[in-house]
């Protein structure tokens, strides 16, 4: 609607001549500047009105259709554009907002990040525009929780943080829930230091938790505070945070099952901290308790994770592989295979890989090479799995050297060590009894190292 230089206008229109030859009386030109004429303004206005009508028709068409994901997406897309062009009529805007929230919630629950992110942001923008702050904060929370990089959403997060104190206090649970989501997202994306700001802000707002919901949020925030300290390798502070939260839970007015679930989450986090700090014995003890409690509560994700963690701690504590058979048997009625099947069912590729590698290490340690190969499959994209496959071919006598071409310098060094050691195993019988006995002892020791110690070092890379 403003003024534009004629040369710039001809460049935009990609024409070499006077723009009036193309646009006629839709524009006025004066002193080499062009602007819309009265007729031009009327045409532009009619086009804008036409756009509003088109989006309204599309919105009403999909609104009349049976409920489905396709219908909700169309309602959110066309409806959000329509209410924007028609200055947010309240009844329709509320329906569009509800649809966006429903999509964001579904995206978060079904692990569909793009759905949660796109419609969570739409819900936030619409909610902020009409003053429905509870919906706005919830929508942004879903978007942040499923975003691969929460920093991309920082403009919206900053907008939420600028809400006045009265609004924040009125919607305290939604606001603190957003702080929790931002903190979790930043920790998961590798920004633990930045996460502290949002987690501490949430804790300050709650103060002393006095309801089931505030107790839940306070515990989750404290758990994430411990995680941030853990990522920053401040293990003593992290353990202190977990113990503080465990103590606080005893005074929270909360039903017993919820209390046990929160304690379970905190104890699981404590086990991870102890493991990372090098206290493998302490980690094993904690994870054993977590596994037992998780099975009692039927919290299968915690059981699957705890089983992996306690077996891994036990493997790394062992001086040899003599206890591997018992680690493959049930512990508290659960096996490592059960964890594997859980992650297969939930299609959790990250944890599936961890359990598969740990199981492979155990199977190599007990000499069940065929089962170990089946477990690893044939994919070549994973350095660790490829290394273990090659190691198995060496142990089965199907190869005499290992490749040293790995992205990981540690794996390349281990492969070089194995190749050096393998040269010793090629020494022939000489007839010298002392020499031959010593050579055989070295061969036995090298084989044991390759079966037991090398896989443990690989496990530390997983």
N, C-alpha and C positions, 0 to 999 in steps of 0.2 A: 504493500500500500504506500510505501515511501518513494523517494527519488533515487534514480540510478543513472550513472553515466551512460550516455548513448553507446560509446565504444564497448563498455563492459556488457551492455545489453545485447549488442550485435554478436559479441563473442559468445555469450551464453546461448543465444539462439542459433549460433553457427551459420550466420548469414553475412555476406560481404557488404550489404547495402543498408539504406535507411530503414530502421525497423518499422516505420509507418507503412512501408510497402507490404509488410506481412501482417501487422496488427491493425492497420487502418486507424479508425477513430477511437480505438480502445485506449490509446495513449496520447499524451500531449508532450511535445518536445519544445524546450525553451533553453537557450544558452547551452546547448549540447547536453542537457539533462532531460531524462524522460520520467514521466509519472503517469499513473492511470487517470484516464478521463472519468467523468461522471458515469458514462456508459460502461467503461471498463470496470469501475467499482461495482456497478450493478451486476455485471456478468460474473465477477469473482464471488460476490455474495451469493448469487444463485447457485454457483457450483458448490460452495460450502454447504448451502442448505440441501442440495442434492445429495452430497456425501452423507449428511446426517440421516436423510430419508433412507438411503441404501442400507446403512448399518442398522437402522431401526427395523427395516423389513427382514434383514437377515437374522437379527436377534429374535424377532417375534416368530419367524419360521422355525428356528431351532428350539425355541421355548415351547412350542406346541408338540414337539416330538417326545417319544418315550425316553425316560432317563437312561443315559449311557455315558461312557467316557467321551465318545465323540461329540455327543450333544453338549456335555458340560464344557468341553474345550471350545466349541463353537460359541456357546453362550458367553464364556469368559472373554474370548477374543473380540467378537462383534459387539457384545454388550459393553465392554470397557471403552471401546471406541465411541459407541453411541452416546453413553452417558457423559463422556468428555465433551463431545460436540454439542450436547443439549444442556450443558451446565448442570449436570448431576441431579436429575429429578429423583427425589429421595426414595420412593418405593422401588423403582427399577434399579437404582444404584445399590440399594440394600440386597436385592436379589443377585445382582452381578457380584457383589462383594462376597456373599455367602457361597456362590459357585466357585469363585477364585480360592476361597479358604478351603472348600471341600477338596478341590484339586490339589492344593498345596499339602493338605493333611494326608491325602491318599498317596501323593508322591513321596512323602517322608516315610510313611508306614510301609509302602511297597518297595522302598529303595529305588525310586525313580528320580534321581537327582535333578534332572532338567525340569521335570514337572513341578517338583517342590520349589525349585528356585524361581522359575518364571512366574508361577501363579502366587507364590508367597510374596514376591515383590509387588505384583499387581494388587494383591489384597492390602499390602502396606500402603501403597500410594493412594488407593481409593479410600481406605480407612482414615488416613491422615487428612485427606481432602474434606471428608464429611464429619470428622471428629469422632469416629468410632475407633478409639485408640486401642481398645482391647483386641479387636479384630486385626488392626494394623500391626500390633506387636506380635500377635500370634503368627500372622502370615510371614513376617520377617524372620521370626524364630525358625519356622520350617525351612525357609530359604537358606538361612545361615547354616543350619544343622546339616544340610545336604550339599552345601557348596564345596567344591574342591579347593577353592581359595577364598576364604571369607574376606580377605582384603579387597576383593573386587566389589563387595557389597558395603564397603566402609562409608560411602556417601550416605546410604540409607541408615546405617547404624548411627552415624554422627547426627543425622536428623532426629532419630529417636532419642538420643542422649540429650538433645537440646529441649526436650519437653519440660515444661515447668514442674516444680515440685508437687504442686497440688494434683496435677494430672498423673504423675508417677505414683504418688501415694494412693490415688483412687484405683489405679490399675497395677498395684504393686506386684502381684503374682505374675501377671503377663510380662511386666518389665523385667523382673528378676529372672524369669524364664528365658528372656532374650539374652540377658547378660550371661547366663549359663551356656546357652547355645553358642554365643560368640566365643566364650572362653574355650569350650570344647573344640570348636572349629579351628581356632588359632593353634591350640596344642597339636591337634591332628595334622595341621599343615606345616608344623615345624616352627611356630612362633610362640614358644612358651613364655618368654619374657613379656611380650605384648599382651598375652592372655591374662597376666596377673592384674592388669588395670581393671578389666571388666569383671573378673571373679571377685576381687576385693570390693569393687563397687557394689556388687550384688550382696555380698556378705554384710557390708555396712548398712545397706537399706533394710535387710531383714532384722539385724540386731539379734535379740534373743528370740529364737523361734518359739511360737506359742500355739501352733495348730498343726494338724497333720500335713497340710500342704507346705507350710513354711519350714517345718522340720525336714520334709523331703527335699525341698530346694536347698536348704542350708547344708544338708549332708552331701548332696550332689556337688554343690559349689566347693565344699571343703575337700571332697574327693578329687575334684579337678585342680584345686590349689596344690594338693599333694602331687598330682601328676605333673603340674608345671615345675614344681621344685625338683621332681625326679628327673625330668628332661634337662634341667639345668645342673644335674648331678649334685644337688643339695639334698642328699639322702637323709641326713639327720633331721632336717626341717620337714621333709616329706613324711617321715615316720611320726614326727610330733603332730603334724596335721591330722593324720589318720587316727592316732590315739585320742586326740582332742575330740574328733567327730564321734568316735566310738563312745567316749564318755558322755557327750552331749545327748546321744540317743537314749540313754537310760532315763533322762528327765523329760523327753519329748512325749506329749500326749498323742499317741499314735497306736494303731492296732498292731497286735503282736506279729502277724504275718508280714506286714509292711516293715516293721522294725527288723525282723529277721532278714528280709530281702536287702535292706539297706546295710545291715551289718555284713551280710554276705559280700556285697559290692566293695565295702571298705576293706574287709579281710583279703579279698582277692587283690585289691590294689596294694595292700601291705606286702603280700607275697611277691608281687612284681618288684617292689622297691627293694626288698631284701635280696632278691635274686640279682638285680642290677648292682647292688652295693657289694656283691661277692659273698653274702651270707647264704650259701646254698643249703646248709642244714636247716637254718631258720625258714627259708623259703619253702623247702619240702614239707616241713611241719605245718606251715600255714596253709599250703595248697591241699594237703591231705584233709585238713579240717574243712576247707572250702568245698572240696569234692563231696564229703559226707553230707554237709549241710545242704548243698545244691541238690543232691539226689533226694533228700528228705522233702525239700520244697518243690521238687520237680522243675527246678530251674536248669534245664538241659544245657543252654549256652554256657552257663558258668561251670557246669560239670565237664563239658567237653574241653573248655579252656584249662580248667584246673588239672585235669588228667594229663594233658600235654605238658603243662608247666612242672608238675611234680615229677613226672618221669624224666623230663629233661634235666631237672636239678639232680636227680638220683644218678643219672648216667654220668653227668659231669663230676659228681663226687666220687664215683667208683674208680679204684686204681686199676681194675681190669674189667673184663666183661662177664664175670662169673654170675652176677645178679641179673643179667639180661632176661633169662627165661621167666623169672618171677615178675619182671616189669611188663612182660607181654600177657600175663595172666590178670584176671580181674582184681581191682583194688576198690574196696567198698562196693563191689558188685558192678563196677564199670571198667571197660577196657579201652586201650588206645584205639582199637578198631571201632569201638562205639563212637569215639570222638571223630574218627575219619568219616564214618557213615553219616554222622550229624552234619558235618561240613559239606559232604556230598549232597545231602538233601536240601540244605539251605543255599547251596551254590556259593559258599563263602570261600573264594579261591585263595585269598591270603592265608587264612588259617588252615585250609586244606593242604596247602603246600608245606606249612610248618609241620603238620602231623605226618604227612607222607615222608618227609625227610627224616624225622625222628624214628618212625617205624623202620625205614630203610637201614638206618644206623644200627638199630637193634638186631635186625635180621642178618646184616653182615656180621655182627659180633657173634652170633650163634652159628654162623656158617650156612644159613639158608639163602644161598645166593639166587636161586631161581625165583623164589618168592619176592626177593628184593628187586630183581629186574622187572617182574610183573608190576610191582607197585610203582616203580619210577616211570614206566611207559617209555615212549620213544621220542618225546619232544627234545629239541636241541637248543631251545632259547634260554634255558635256565642253566647257568654255569655250574651251580652246585649239583644239580641232578645229573648233568653230563659228567662231571668229575666222578660222582659215585658210580655211575654206570661203567666208566672206564676202569675204576678201581676193581669193580666186580670181575671184569674180564681178566684182569691181572691175577686175582685170587683164584679164578677158575682155571688158570693156565691157558686161556684163549688168546692172550697177547703178552708181549714181552717188554713193552714200553708204553708210557702214557704221553699224550700230547701235553705240551706246556703252554698252549695258547688259550689263556683265560683272561677275561676282563679283570678279574680279581687278582692282584699281585700275590695275595696269600695263597690262593689256589695254585697259581703258577709255581710258587716256591715249593709247595707241597708235592706237586707233580715232579719237579726237578729232584727233590729229595728221594722220592720213590724210585725214579730212574737210576739214581746213583746207588741206592740200596739193592736194586735188582741185579746190578752187575756182580755183587757179592754172591748172590744166590746161584750164579752161573759157574762158580768155581767147580771144577771137576775133581773126582776122586783121584788122589795122588799115590795112594798106598802108604803114605805117612799117617800112622794112626792118630797122632796128636793133632796134626794139621787137619785131617778129615773130621775129627770130633769137634774141633773148634769151628770149622767151616759149617758143619751141620747145626751147631748151636746157634751160630749167627743167622743161618737161614731160618731156623725156627723162631728166633727173636724178631727177625724182620717181618715174617709172616704174621706174627701176633701183633706187631705194631701196626701193620696195614689193616688188620681185621678190627682192631680195638682202638688204638690211640689216634690214628689218622682220621677215622670217621668222627671222633669226638672233636678234633680240631675243626673239621668241616662244619660240624653242628654249631660251633661258635660263630660261623659266618652266616648262618641261616637267619 
